[in-house]
Amino acid sequence: MLELTQDAADAIRDIVGKHDDTPAGAGLRISTETVELNGNLMFALVAEPQEGDETVERETVRVYLSAEASALLADKVLNAHAHDDHVHFVIEEQEAVEPS
């Protein structure tokens, strides 16, 4: 399942919080809606998940994944880097965890 870094959770919380009329279940939706995108991901602020979406939560932050995005990102990490007045979301590989 996609994991969220603290930076990603904070960035999504800030984005959702900037809109006064945002419903309680709002979150970031990641999808691969059209074939023309050639595997690119679409990110959108949404009021609620669409039917069939998987929900990833960290603290009070929600990320909704379309079925295609969920399969593509199952072993990935969503990170975020702030740059002045905008944020870059980055998909990274999960680091292998050594058994103890």
Biopython code that builds the backbone (N, CA, C, O; Angstrom):
import numpy as np
from Bio.PDB.StructureBuilder import StructureBuilder

atoms = [
    (1, "MET", "N", (0.842, -1.172, 0.000)),
    (1, "MET", "CA", (0.000, 0.000, 0.000)),
    (1, "MET", "C", (0.895, 1.246, 0.000)),
    (1, "MET", "O", (1.956, 1.251, 0.624)),
    (2, "LEU", "N", (0.469, 2.284, -0.692)),
    (2, "LEU", "CA", (1.190, 3.548, -0.721)),
    (2, "LEU", "C", (1.369, 4.079, 0.694)),
    (2, "LEU", "O", (0.432, 4.055, 1.492)),
    (3, "GLU", "N", (2.558, 4.554, 1.003)),
    (3, "GLU", "CA", (2.833, 5.179, 2.289)),
    (3, "GLU", "C", (2.980, 6.684, 2.082)),
    (3, "GLU", "O", (3.382, 7.134, 1.009)),
    (4, "LEU", "N", (2.654, 7.455, 3.112)),
    (4, "LEU", "CA", (2.800, 8.910, 3.069)),
    (4, "LEU", "C", (3.886, 9.333, 4.042)),
    (4, "LEU", "O", (3.899, 8.892, 5.191)),
    (5, "THR", "N", (4.797, 10.184, 3.589)),
    (5, "THR", "CA", (5.766, 10.750, 4.520)),
    (5, "THR", "C", (5.078, 11.841, 5.327)),
    (5, "THR", "O", (3.989, 12.292, 4.974)),
    (6, "GLN", "N", (5.713, 12.259, 6.404)),
    (6, "GLN", "CA", (5.172, 13.356, 7.204)),
    (6, "GLN", "C", (5.104, 14.637, 6.370)),
    (6, "GLN", "O", (4.154, 15.409, 6.497)),
    (7, "ASP", "N", (6.116, 14.867, 5.513)),
    (7, "ASP", "CA", (6.105, 16.052, 4.652)),
    (7, "ASP", "C", (4.912, 16.032, 3.701)),
    (7, "ASP", "O", (4.283, 17.065, 3.475)),
    (8, "ALA", "N", (4.599, 14.865, 3.142)),
    (8, "ALA", "CA", (3.444, 14.756, 2.244)),
    (8, "ALA", "C", (2.151, 15.004, 3.010)),
    (8, "ALA", "O", (1.275, 15.724, 2.531)),
    (9, "ALA", "N", (2.025, 14.418, 4.188)),
    (9, "ALA", "CA", (0.819, 14.613, 4.997)),
    (9, "ALA", "C", (0.644, 16.084, 5.352)),
    (9, "ALA", "O", (-0.465, 16.614, 5.280)),
    (10, "ASP", "N", (1.732, 16.743, 5.733)),
    (10, "ASP", "CA", (1.658, 18.162, 6.084)),
    (10, "ASP", "C", (1.257, 19.006, 4.878)),
    (10, "ASP", "O", (0.444, 19.921, 5.005)),
    (11, "ALA", "N", (1.822, 18.705, 3.711)),
    (11, "ALA", "CA", (1.502, 19.464, 2.501)),
    (11, "ALA", "C", (0.037, 19.290, 2.113)),
    (11, "ALA", "O", (-0.626, 20.261, 1.751)),
    (12, "ILE", "N", (-0.467, 18.073, 2.184)),
    (12, "ILE", "CA", (-1.871, 17.817, 1.835)),
    (12, "ILE", "C", (-2.785, 18.518, 2.842)),
    (12, "ILE", "O", (-3.792, 19.112, 2.456)),
    (13, "ARG", "N", (-2.441, 18.451, 4.120)),
    (13, "ARG", "CA", (-3.232, 19.125, 5.151)),
    (13, "ARG", "C", (-3.294, 20.635, 4.870)),
    (13, "ARG", "O", (-4.353, 21.249, 5.001)),
    (14, "ASP", "N", (-2.161, 21.224, 4.486)),
    (14, "ASP", "CA", (-2.123, 22.657, 4.164)),
    (14, "ASP", "C", (-2.985, 22.979, 2.952)),
    (14, "ASP", "O", (-3.707, 23.976, 2.954)),
    (15, "ILE", "N", (-2.916, 22.145, 1.918)),
    (15, "ILE", "CA", (-3.699, 22.382, 0.701)),
    (15, "ILE", "C", (-5.187, 22.290, 1.005)),
    (15, "ILE", "O", (-5.960, 23.164, 0.613)),
    (16, "VAL", "N", (-5.585, 21.244, 1.698)),
    (16, "VAL", "CA", (-7.002, 21.063, 2.041)),
    (16, "VAL", "C", (-7.479, 22.193, 2.952)),
    (16, "VAL", "O", (-8.605, 22.670, 2.809)),
    (17, "GLY", "N", (-6.635, 22.622, 3.884)),
    (17, "GLY", "CA", (-7.002, 23.656, 4.839)),
    (17, "GLY", "C", (-7.131, 25.048, 4.246)),
    (17, "GLY", "O", (-7.716, 25.927, 4.879)),
    (18, "LYS", "N", (-6.605, 25.273, 3.055)),
    (18, "LYS", "CA", (-6.671, 26.593, 2.418)),
    (18, "LYS", "C", (-8.057, 26.933, 1.900)),
    (18, "LYS", "O", (-8.330, 28.084, 1.560)),
    (19, "HIS", "N", (-8.928, 25.944, 1.839)),
    (19, "HIS", "CA", (-10.273, 26.148, 1.306)),
    (19, "HIS", "C", (-11.273, 26.091, 2.460)),
    (19, "HIS", "O", (-11.457, 25.042, 3.078)),
    (20, "ASP", "N", (-11.912, 27.218, 2.747)),
    (20, "ASP", "CA", (-12.841, 27.302, 3.879)),
    (20, "ASP", "C", (-14.033, 26.367, 3.758)),
    (20, "ASP", "O", (-14.556, 25.899, 4.769)),
    (21, "ASP", "N", (-14.467, 26.090, 2.541)),
    (21, "ASP", "CA", (-15.673, 25.288, 2.333)),
    (21, "ASP", "C", (-15.369, 23.811, 2.059)),
    (21, "ASP", "O", (-16.220, 23.092, 1.535)),
    (22, "THR", "N", (-14.175, 23.362, 2.406)),
    (22, "THR", "CA", (-13.790, 21.977, 2.146)),
    (22, "THR", "C", (-14.532, 21.038, 3.091)),
    (22, "THR", "O", (-14.507, 21.243, 4.304)),
    (23, "PRO", "N", (-15.192, 20.013, 2.556)),
    (23, "PRO", "CA", (-15.895, 19.048, 3.417)),
    (23, "PRO", "C", (-14.914, 18.239, 4.274)),
    (23, "PRO", "O", (-13.728, 18.142, 3.959)),
    (24, "ALA", "N", (-15.425, 17.672, 5.341)),
    (24, "ALA", "CA", (-14.598, 16.921, 6.297)),
    (24, "ALA", "C", (-13.876, 15.740, 5.653)),
    (24, "ALA", "O", (-12.776, 15.399, 6.088)),
    (25, "GLY", "N", (-14.449, 15.108, 4.642)),
    (25, "GLY", "CA", (-13.838, 13.939, 4.015)),
    (25, "GLY", "C", (-12.951, 14.255, 2.838)),
    (25, "GLY", "O", (-12.556, 13.347, 2.107)),
    (26, "ALA", "N", (-12.622, 15.529, 2.629)),
    (26, "ALA", "CA", (-11.828, 15.930, 1.464)),
    (26, "ALA", "C", (-10.419, 15.367, 1.548)),
    (26, "ALA", "O", (-9.899, 15.111, 2.634)),
    (27, "GLY", "N", (-9.814, 15.182, 0.394)),
    (27, "GLY", "CA", (-8.452, 14.677, 0.345)),
    (27, "GLY", "C", (-7.860, 14.843, -1.031)),
    (27, "GLY", "O", (-8.463, 15.443, -1.921)),
    (28, "LEU", "N", (-6.684, 14.309, -1.189)),
    (28, "LEU", "CA", (-5.974, 14.330, -2.464)),
    (28, "LEU", "C", (-6.287, 13.033, -3.196)),
    (28, "LEU", "O", (-6.141, 11.949, -2.632)),
    (29, "ARG", "N", (-6.716, 13.139, -4.451)),
    (29, "ARG", "CA", (-6.994, 11.937, -5.246)),
    (29, "ARG", "C", (-5.912, 11.779, -6.302)),
    (29, "ARG", "O", (-5.579, 12.722, -7.019)),
    (30, "ILE", "N", (-5.373, 10.573, -6.383)),
    (30, "ILE", "CA", (-4.373, 10.244, -7.391)),
    (30, "ILE", "C", (-4.998, 9.223, -8.329)),
    (30, "ILE", "O", (-5.528, 8.199, -7.897)),
    (31, "SER", "N", (-4.925, 9.524, -9.625)),
    (31, "SER", "CA", (-5.533, 8.622, -10.598)),
    (31, "SER", "C", (-4.718, 8.578, -11.880)),
    (31, "SER", "O", (-3.825, 9.396, -12.103)),
    (32, "THR", "N", (-5.042, 7.617, -12.701)),
    (32, "THR", "CA", (-4.499, 7.480, -14.051)),
    (32, "THR", "C", (-5.692, 7.341, -14.967)),
    (32, "THR", "O", (-5.915, 6.273, -15.537)),
    (33, "GLU", "N", (-6.461, 8.401, -15.118)),
    (33, "GLU", "CA", (-7.772, 8.343, -15.764)),
    (33, "GLU", "C", (-7.758, 8.013, -17.243)),
    (33, "GLU", "O", (-8.641, 7.295, -17.712)),
    (34, "THR", "N", (-6.774, 8.516, -18.006)),
    (34, "THR", "CA", (-6.834, 8.326, -19.458)),
    (34, "THR", "C", (-5.583, 7.657, -19.991)),
    (34, "THR", "O", (-4.498, 7.800, -19.427)),
    (35, "VAL", "N", (-5.741, 6.940, -21.059)),
    (35, "VAL", "CA", (-4.626, 6.250, -21.701)),
    (35, "VAL", "C", (-3.619, 7.260, -22.245)),
    (35, "VAL", "O", (-2.421, 6.978, -22.277)),
    (36, "GLU", "N", (-4.087, 8.425, -22.670)),
    (36, "GLU", "CA", (-3.202, 9.423, -23.267)),
    (36, "GLU", "C", (-2.123, 9.911, -22.311)),
    (36, "GLU", "O", (-1.129, 10.485, -22.755)),
    (37, "LEU", "N", (-2.294, 9.696, -21.009)),
    (37, "LEU", "CA", (-1.319, 10.182, -20.042)),
    (37, "LEU", "C", (-0.050, 9.336, -20.022)),
    (37, "LEU", "O", (0.930, 9.713, -19.380)),
    (38, "ASN", "N", (-0.053, 8.203, -20.712)),
    (38, "ASN", "CA", (1.132, 7.353, -20.800)),
    (38, "ASN", "C", (1.740, 7.039, -19.436)),
    (38, "ASN", "O", (2.957, 7.105, -19.263)),
    (39, "GLY", "N", (0.898, 6.701, -18.483)),
    (39, "GLY", "CA", (1.382, 6.324, -17.166)),
    (39, "GLY", "C", (1.569, 7.476, -16.204)),
    (39, "GLY", "O", (1.917, 7.258, -15.043)),
    (40, "ASN", "N", (1.344, 8.705, -16.661)),
    (40, "ASN", "CA", (1.451, 9.848, -15.753)),
    (40, "ASN", "C", (0.306, 9.824, -14.761)),
    (40, "ASN", "O", (-0.770, 9.298, -15.048)),
    (41, "LEU", "N", (0.545, 10.392, -13.602)),
    (41, "LEU", "CA", (-0.471, 10.436, -12.560)),
    (41, "LEU", "C", (-1.120, 11.806, -12.517)),
    (41, "LEU", "O", (-0.474, 12.824, -12.765)),
    (42, "MET", "N", (-2.408, 11.817, -12.198)),
    (42, "MET", "CA", (-3.144, 13.067, -12.025)),
    (42, "MET", "C", (-3.429, 13.230, -10.539)),
    (42, "MET", "O", (-3.846, 12.280, -9.877)),
    (43, "PHE", "N", (-3.206, 14.430, -10.015)),
    (43, "PHE", "CA", (-3.461, 14.759, -8.623)),
    (43, "PHE", "C", (-4.561, 15.804, -8.585)),
    (43, "PHE", "O", (-4.507, 16.785, -9.328)),
    (44, "ALA", "N", (-5.572, 15.608, -7.720)),
    (44, "ALA", "CA", (-6.676, 16.567, -7.618)),
    (44, "ALA", "C", (-7.197, 16.607, -6.186)),
    (44, "ALA", "O", (-7.241, 15.584, -5.503)),
    (45, "LEU", "N", (-7.587, 17.789, -5.743)),
    (45, "LEU", "CA", (-8.258, 17.945, -4.465)),
    (45, "LEU", "C", (-9.718, 17.588, -4.685)),
    (45, "LEU", "O", (-10.376, 18.169, -5.549)),
    (46, "VAL", "N", (-10.238, 16.626, -3.902)),
    (46, "VAL", "CA", (-11.616, 16.171, -4.072)),
    (46, "VAL", "C", (-12.346, 16.181, -2.733)),
    (46, "VAL", "O", (-11.727, 16.094, -1.672)),
    (47, "ALA", "N", (-13.662, 16.287, -2.801)),
    (47, "ALA", "CA", (-14.496, 16.314, -1.601)),
    (47, "ALA", "C", (-14.643, 14.933, -0.973)),
    (47, "ALA", "O", (-14.819, 14.804, 0.238)),
    (48, "GLU", "N", (-14.569, 13.909, -1.807)),
    (48, "GLU", "CA", (-14.756, 12.532, -1.328)),
    (48, "GLU", "C", (-14.198, 11.570, -2.358)),
    (48, "GLU", "O", (-13.959, 11.960, -3.501)),
    (49, "PRO", "N", (-13.984, 10.312, -1.972)),
    (49, "PRO", "CA", (-13.468, 9.334, -2.938)),
    (49, "PRO", "C", (-14.523, 8.965, -3.968)),
    (49, "PRO", "O", (-15.724, 9.105, -3.734)),
    (50, "GLN", "N", (-14.049, 8.494, -5.107)),
    (50, "GLN", "CA", (-14.959, 7.940, -6.100)),
    (50, "GLN", "C", (-15.150, 6.460, -5.802)),
    (50, "GLN", "O", (-14.345, 5.843, -5.103)),
    (51, "GLU", "N", (-16.220, 5.906, -6.339)),
    (51, "GLU", "CA", (-16.494, 4.484, -6.129)),
    (51, "GLU", "C", (-15.292, 3.667, -6.602)),
    (51, "GLU", "O", (-14.782, 3.875, -7.703)),
    (52, "GLY", "N", (-14.850, 2.742, -5.762)),
    (52, "GLY", "CA", (-13.728, 1.880, -6.095)),
    (52, "GLY", "C", (-12.374, 2.409, -5.663)),
    (52, "GLY", "O", (-11.374, 1.703, -5.784)),
    (53, "ASP", "N", (-12.318, 3.646, -5.158)),
    (53, "ASP", "CA", (-11.045, 4.211, -4.704)),
    (53, "ASP", "C", (-10.574, 3.534, -3.428)),
    (53, "ASP", "O", (-11.385, 3.135, -2.592)),
    (54, "GLU", "N", (-9.277, 3.406, -3.285)),
    (54, "GLU", "CA", (-8.663, 2.953, -2.044)),
    (54, "GLU", "C", (-8.302, 4.204, -1.240)),
    (54, "GLU", "O", (-7.881, 5.208, -1.815)),
    (55, "THR", "N", (-8.462, 4.151, 0.064)),
    (55, "THR", "CA", (-8.142, 5.293, 0.922)),
    (55, "THR", "C", (-6.892, 4.999, 1.729)),
    (55, "THR", "O", (-6.786, 3.960, 2.381)),
    (56, "VAL", "N", (-5.943, 5.932, 1.678)),
    (56, "VAL", "CA", (-4.734, 5.871, 2.487)),
    (56, "VAL", "C", (-4.816, 7.049, 3.452)),
    (56, "VAL", "O", (-5.049, 8.182, 3.031)),
    (57, "GLU", "N", (-4.624, 6.786, 4.747)),
    (57, "GLU", "CA", (-4.719, 7.852, 5.738)),
    (57, "GLU", "C", (-3.448, 7.924, 6.575)),
    (57, "GLU", "O", (-2.815, 6.914, 6.882)),
    (58, "ARG", "N", (-3.106, 9.142, 6.925)),
    (58, "ARG", "CA", (-2.039, 9.387, 7.901)),
    (58, "ARG", "C", (-2.516, 10.564, 8.730)),
    (58, "ARG", "O", (-2.725, 11.663, 8.216)),
    (59, "GLU", "N", (-2.685, 10.317, 10.019)),
    (59, "GLU", "CA", (-3.256, 11.304, 10.927)),
    (59, "GLU", "C", (-4.633, 11.694, 10.385)),
    (59, "GLU", "O", (-5.494, 10.824, 10.251)),
    (60, "THR", "N", (-4.867, 12.952, 10.074)),
    (60, "THR", "CA", (-6.180, 13.383, 9.570)),
    (60, "THR", "C", (-6.183, 13.585, 8.062)),
    (60, "THR", "O", (-7.140, 14.130, 7.512)),
    (61, "VAL", "N", (-5.130, 13.156, 7.394)),
    (61, "VAL", "CA", (-4.978, 13.371, 5.953)),
    (61, "VAL", "C", (-5.428, 12.136, 5.184)),
    (61, "VAL", "O", (-5.128, 11.005, 5.566)),
    (62, "ARG", "N", (-6.156, 12.374, 4.090)),
    (62, "ARG", "CA", (-6.632, 11.273, 3.247)),
    (62, "ARG", "C", (-6.107, 11.423, 1.821)),
    (62, "ARG", "O", (-6.108, 12.509, 1.242)),
    (63, "VAL", "N", (-5.661, 10.293, 1.282)),
    (63, "VAL", "CA", (-5.296, 10.206, -0.128)),
    (63, "VAL", "C", (-6.157, 9.107, -0.714)),
    (63, "VAL", "O", (-6.192, 7.988, -0.203)),
    (64, "TYR", "N", (-6.851, 9.439, -1.792)),
    (64, "TYR", "CA", (-7.704, 8.474, -2.472)),
    (64, "TYR", "C", (-7.002, 8.031, -3.755)),
    (64, "TYR", "O", (-6.521, 8.858, -4.530)),
    (65, "LEU", "N", (-6.953, 6.726, -3.964)),
    (65, "LEU", "CA", (-6.274, 6.166, -5.132)),
    (65, "LEU", "C", (-7.264, 5.436, -6.019)),
    (65, "LEU", "O", (-8.011, 4.578, -5.550)),
    (66, "SER", "N", (-7.270, 5.775, -7.309)),
    (66, "SER", "CA", (-8.069, 4.985, -8.244)),
    (66, "SER", "C", (-7.493, 3.567, -8.246)),
    (66, "SER", "O", (-6.369, 3.356, -7.790)),
    (67, "ALA", "N", (-8.244, 2.609, -8.750)),
    (67, "ALA", "CA", (-7.774, 1.216, -8.766)),
    (67, "ALA", "C", (-6.448, 1.093, -9.517)),
    (67, "ALA", "O", (-5.551, 0.370, -9.082)),
    (68, "GLU", "N", (-6.326, 1.794, -10.636)),
    (68, "GLU", "CA", (-5.097, 1.736, -11.431)),
    (68, "GLU", "C", (-3.925, 2.353, -10.674)),
    (68, "GLU", "O", (-2.829, 1.793, -10.653)),
    (69, "ALA", "N", (-4.160, 3.508, -10.052)),
    (69, "ALA", "CA", (-3.102, 4.167, -9.287)),
    (69, "ALA", "C", (-2.713, 3.328, -8.074)),
    (69, "ALA", "O", (-1.533, 3.248, -7.730)),
    (70, "SER", "N", (-3.679, 2.709, -7.432)),
    (70, "SER", "CA", (-3.403, 1.868, -6.277)),
    (70, "SER", "C", (-2.466, 0.718, -6.651)),
    (70, "SER", "O", (-1.518, 0.427, -5.922)),
    (71, "ALA", "N", (-2.727, 0.072, -7.774)),
    (71, "ALA", "CA", (-1.877, -1.029, -8.231)),
    (71, "ALA", "C", (-0.478, -0.529, -8.580)),
    (71, "ALA", "O", (0.517, -1.183, -8.267)),
    (72, "LEU", "N", (-0.406, 0.621, -9.223)),
    (72, "LEU", "CA", (0.872, 1.188, -9.648)),
    (72, "LEU", "C", (1.719, 1.646, -8.467)),
    (72, "LEU", "O", (2.946, 1.558, -8.511)),
    (73, "LEU", "N", (1.068, 2.135, -7.408)),
    (73, "LEU", "CA", (1.776, 2.734, -6.271)),
    (73, "LEU", "C", (1.823, 1.850, -5.033)),
    (73, "LEU", "O", (2.194, 2.319, -3.957)),
    (74, "ALA", "N", (1.458, 0.591, -5.164)),
    (74, "ALA", "CA", (1.338, -0.306, -4.006)),
    (74, "ALA", "C", (2.612, -0.391, -3.176)),
    (74, "ALA", "O", (2.535, -0.559, -1.959)),
    (75, "ASP", "N", (3.762, -0.283, -3.790)),
    (75, "ASP", "CA", (5.025, -0.412, -3.064)),
    (75, "ASP", "C", (5.823, 0.887, -3.068)),
    (75, "ASP", "O", (7.053, 0.863, -3.025)),
    (76, "LYS", "N", (5.121, 2.030, -3.119)),
    (76, "LYS", "CA", (5.773, 3.339, -3.222)),
    (76, "LYS", "C", (5.489, 4.207, -1.996)),
    (76, "LYS", "O", (4.672, 3.864, -1.142)),
    (77, "VAL", "N", (6.188, 5.338, -1.937)),
    (77, "VAL", "CA", (6.033, 6.328, -0.885)),
    (77, "VAL", "C", (5.742, 7.668, -1.549)),
    (77, "VAL", "O", (6.415, 8.051, -2.506)),
    (78, "LEU", "N", (4.732, 8.386, -1.034)),
    (78, "LEU", "CA", (4.436, 9.735, -1.509)),
    (78, "LEU", "C", (5.143, 10.714, -0.590)),
    (78, "LEU", "O", (4.899, 10.739, 0.616)),
    (79, "ASN", "N", (6.030, 11.528, -1.178)),
    (79, "ASN", "CA", (6.765, 12.530, -0.425)),
    (79, "ASN", "C", (6.430, 13.887, -1.020)),
    (79, "ASN", "O", (5.860, 13.958, -2.108)),
    (80, "ALA", "N", (6.769, 14.955, -0.332)),
    (80, "ALA", "CA", (6.500, 16.313, -0.823)),
    (80, "ALA", "C", (7.665, 17.215, -0.462)),
    (80, "ALA", "O", (8.289, 17.073, 0.589)),
    (81, "HIS", "N", (7.941, 18.156, -1.373)),
    (81, "HIS", "CA", (8.985, 19.146, -1.171)),
    (81, "HIS", "C", (8.393, 20.521, -1.439)),
    (81, "HIS", "O", (7.891, 20.782, -2.532)),
    (82, "ALA", "N", (8.450, 21.405, -0.443)),
    (82, "ALA", "CA", (7.927, 22.762, -0.598)),
    (82, "ALA", "C", (8.940, 23.619, -1.350)),
    (82, "ALA", "O", (10.141, 23.560, -1.085)),
    (83, "HIS", "N", (8.439, 24.415, -2.291)),
    (83, "HIS", "CA", (9.255, 25.336, -3.074)),
    (83, "HIS", "C", (8.526, 26.666, -3.130)),
    (83, "HIS", "O", (7.597, 26.834, -3.920)),
    (84, "ASP", "N", (8.941, 27.611, -2.299)),
    (84, "ASP", "CA", (8.321, 28.934, -2.245)),
    (84, "ASP", "C", (6.814, 28.810, -2.052)),
    (84, "ASP", "O", (6.360, 28.455, -0.964)),
    (85, "ASP", "N", (6.028, 29.099, -3.098)),
    (85, "ASP", "CA", (4.573, 29.124, -2.972)),
    (85, "ASP", "C", (3.892, 27.875, -3.526)),
    (85, "ASP", "O", (2.675, 27.876, -3.709)),
    (86, "HIS", "N", (4.648, 26.812, -3.796)),
    (86, "HIS", "CA", (4.043, 25.590, -4.321)),
    (86, "HIS", "C", (4.748, 24.350, -3.759)),
    (86, "HIS", "O", (5.799, 24.434, -3.125)),
    (87, "VAL", "N", (4.136, 23.219, -4.016)),
    (87, "VAL", "CA", (4.641, 21.948, -3.500)),
    (87, "VAL", "C", (4.844, 20.985, -4.665)),
    (87, "VAL", "O", (4.022, 20.921, -5.580)),
    (88, "HIS", "N", (5.934, 20.245, -4.624)),
    (88, "HIS", "CA", (6.169, 19.169, -5.586)),
    (88, "HIS", "C", (5.948, 17.851, -4.859)),
    (88, "HIS", "O", (6.597, 17.571, -3.851)),
    (89, "PHE", "N", (5.031, 17.047, -5.376)),
    (89, "PHE", "CA", (4.850, 15.701, -4.842)),
    (89, "PHE", "C", (5.759, 14.769, -5.625)),
    (89, "PHE", "O", (5.893, 14.884, -6.843)),
    (90, "VAL", "N", (6.384, 13.836, -4.899)),
    (90, "VAL", "CA", (7.340, 12.916, -5.491)),
    (90, "VAL", "C", (6.981, 11.494, -5.079)),
    (90, "VAL", "O", (6.713, 11.224, -3.908)),
    (91, "ILE", "N", (6.979, 10.599, -6.044)),
    (91, "ILE", "CA", (6.767, 9.178, -5.772)),
    (91, "ILE", "C", (8.143, 8.536, -5.642)),
    (91, "ILE", "O", (8.966, 8.621, -6.554)),
    (92, "GLU", "N", (8.384, 7.895, -4.509)),
    (92, "GLU", "CA", (9.684, 7.285, -4.247)),
    (92, "GLU", "C", (9.529, 5.804, -3.956)),
    (92, "GLU", "O", (8.439, 5.327, -3.643)),
    (93, "GLU", "N", (10.632, 5.086, -4.064)),
    (93, "GLU", "CA", (10.652, 3.665, -3.738)),
    (93, "GLU", "C", (10.676, 3.497, -2.220)),
    (93, "GLU", "O", (11.303, 4.286, -1.513)),
    (94, "GLN", "N", (9.995, 2.475, -1.726)),
    (94, "GLN", "CA", (10.082, 2.152, -0.299)),
    (94, "GLN", "C", (11.432, 1.514, -0.062)),
    (94, "GLN", "O", (11.876, 0.666, -0.837)),
    (95, "GLU", "N", (12.073, 1.919, 1.000)),
    (95, "GLU", "CA", (13.365, 1.322, 1.341)),
    (95, "GLU", "C", (13.125, -0.039, 1.968)),
    (95, "GLU", "O", (12.192, -0.224, 2.750)),
    (96, "ALA", "N", (13.956, -0.962, 1.624)),
    (96, "ALA", "CA", (13.836, -2.297, 2.190)),
    (96, "ALA", "C", (14.130, -2.242, 3.690)),
    (96, "ALA", "O", (15.093, -1.608, 4.122)),
    (97, "VAL", "N", (13.315, -2.893, 4.451)),
    (97, "VAL", "CA", (13.488, -2.928, 5.892)),
    (97, "VAL", "C", (14.187, -4.232, 6.251)),
    (97, "VAL", "O", (13.710, -5.320, 5.930)),
    (98, "GLU", "N", (15.314, -4.100, 6.916)),
    (98, "GLU", "CA", (16.079, -5.285, 7.332)),
    (98, "GLU", "C", (15.379, -5.937, 8.535)),
    (98, "GLU", "O", (15.031, -5.241, 9.490)),
    (99, "PRO", "N", (15.169, -7.248, 8.503)),
    (99, "PRO", "CA", (14.579, -7.914, 9.666)),
    (99, "PRO", "C", (15.531, -7.826, 10.851)),
    (99, "PRO", "O", (16.750, -7.888, 10.695)),
    (100, "SER", "N", (14.941, -7.678, 12.057)),
    (100, "SER", "CA", (15.808, -7.585, 13.249)),
    (100, "SER", "C", (15.912, -8.883, 13.976)),
    (100, "SER", "O", (16.600, -8.967, 14.993)),
]
sb = StructureBuilder()
sb.init_structure("model")
sb.init_model(0)
sb.init_chain("A")
sb.init_seg("    ")
for serial, (resi, resn, name, xyz) in enumerate(atoms, 1):
    if name == "N":
        sb.init_residue(resn, " ", resi, " ")
    sb.init_atom(name, np.array(xyz, "f"), 0.0, 1.0, " ", f" {name:<3s}", serial, name[0])
structure = sb.get_structure()
